[in-house]
Amino acid sequence: MKALIVSDAQTEGIAIRSALEEAGYDTICYRWLLKALDNVEEIQPHLVVINAVDYPRHWKVMVQHMKCSLRSNPQVVLLTPPDFDDEEAEKAQLLEVRGCITGTNKKNLERLQQLIQEEGIFSPVQAHQAKILFIHPQEGILYSGQLIERQDDYYNLVPDRPVHLNSGDCITDGSLKTTGGIRSIQAQVMENKPELVLAMN
């Protein structure tokens, strides 16, 4: 998954890049919006983060261009000023902007992580598309399998080979791979009969 970051502010760009790479994205950064606009069709990003503080007018042009011309149909997150007015927010909504952050402090970067983990960018689990790798808590052996969403935060585990896990076992060393990237997970076995059910966090 590719993420394009457009920010003339170097400090903010570095912070956003770090957060996205931690979430499993390959990142491409541009400090000049017009250069990003020229190259976006070649990049075909899945996610675009634009610093609307640096480009208060041109971010709308770029979003409109991407919506019309890119087959990847990227999701867009804006870095906005704290006083982002209602009219601008309405325009962002009409352009189907995914969400906004107002800085790159810890709270805002956590907000960014939440946005990119929501369904549509980095869906935690989609049936037959989410692969889990984990170390068995007792055996220390690597296992793999598919995760299928069940309800809320509970997921069915379909292992690639037989694995014995008891209700209450905790998986502390696991990775989840989806179409959105790879992230570390921890999980607890809630049920082991008739099928394995995990609670993930």
Secondary structure as UniProt FT lines:
FT   STRAND          2..6
FT   HELIX           10..22
FT   TURN            23..24
FT   STRAND          26..30
FT   HELIX           33..43
FT   STRAND          47..51
FT   TURN            52..54
FT   TURN            56..57
FT   HELIX           58..69
FT   TURN            71..72
FT   STRAND          75..79
FT   TURN            82..83
FT   HELIX           86..94
FT   TURN            95..96
FT   STRAND          99..101
FT   HELIX           106..117
FT   TURN            119..121
FT   TURN            127..129
FT   STRAND          130..135
FT   TURN            137..139
FT   STRAND          142..151
FT   TURN            152..153
FT   STRAND          154..159
FT   TURN            167..168
FT   STRAND          170..178
FT   TURN            179..180
FT   STRAND          181..191
FT   STRAND          196..200
//
